[in-house]
Amino acid sequence: MSPKHNFDIATELTKHSPGVYSGQTSEAYANMVGPFGGVIASTLLRAVLDHDERIGNPISLTINYAAPVANGNFNLFASPTRTNRSTQHWYIELTQNKEVVISGTAVTAKRRDTWSSTESLYPDVPSPEQIKPTPLDSAPPWAQNYEIRMIKGAPLALTPNDNPDSITLQWIRDYPDRNLDFLSLAAICDAFFPRIYVRRQEFVPIGTISLTIYFHANEQNLATNGNHSVLGHTRALKFFNGYFDQTGEIWSHDGTLLATTSQLVYYKE
């Protein structure tokens, strides 16, 4: 039996009663302050996916980071606030010391076989085999759990250059290999280095305020991707008075749009 992947350890929850869980942070996914926000988002999503009353698969997830998560134990609460014929709406909280640190909402749904179309264009990029892995020795611990191959838009601290914009294109997958699922896809949606570090050499404190993910994939799409790298494409639209946005797409190795994501990030001069 192969050892449990670091990601599954980091998002593991103990169920105490329906919708009531406990967990603990993982040193393997530590960030500059507290744990990597992507693994926190995945942990809240796991509380929904593990719930006995859950119907369907996730189609949206919004996480609000009200305060830094302290290293150590935490409690999680997930509750369906309304269940319709094909959609189910969820409220989620992560607490420490009886205070809400993270809040979130999610929607799960039973998808129907309908007409479908992708209007966004798959970026024209080299294959992962044509790009060397990006050295991440100086990056925070969470990044060591990924193999990232930067095509464009590496942080200036990693690859000094003259970036005229904040666009990043990167191949990414879990390291060691792990088959893609909704939990790891959610984390990968946050696995871009902050846009301000692509535009500016100066290091400033930052923190995600709110993260939203829209899932455009079903279980078969994820199974087809397996443990192949996925393509991340992200950009900022505006940096303004201490906050910037970040929007992105995650594509499968064979060109299927799996998720779109946006977040608002605080930065301090």
Beta strands, then each sheet from edge to edge (+ up, - down):
strand 1: 14-17
strand 2: 20-24
strand 3: 57-65
strand 4: 73-83
strand 5: 87-96
strand 6: 99-109
strand 7: 146-152
strand 8: 168-174
strand 9: 206-215
strand 10: 230-235
strand 11: 239-240
strand 12: 243-251
strand 13: 257-267
sheet 1: 1+ 2- 4+ 5- 6+ 3- 9+ 13- 12+ 10- 8+ 7-
sheet 2: 1+ 2- 4+ 5- 6+ 3- 9+ 13- 12+ 11-
end
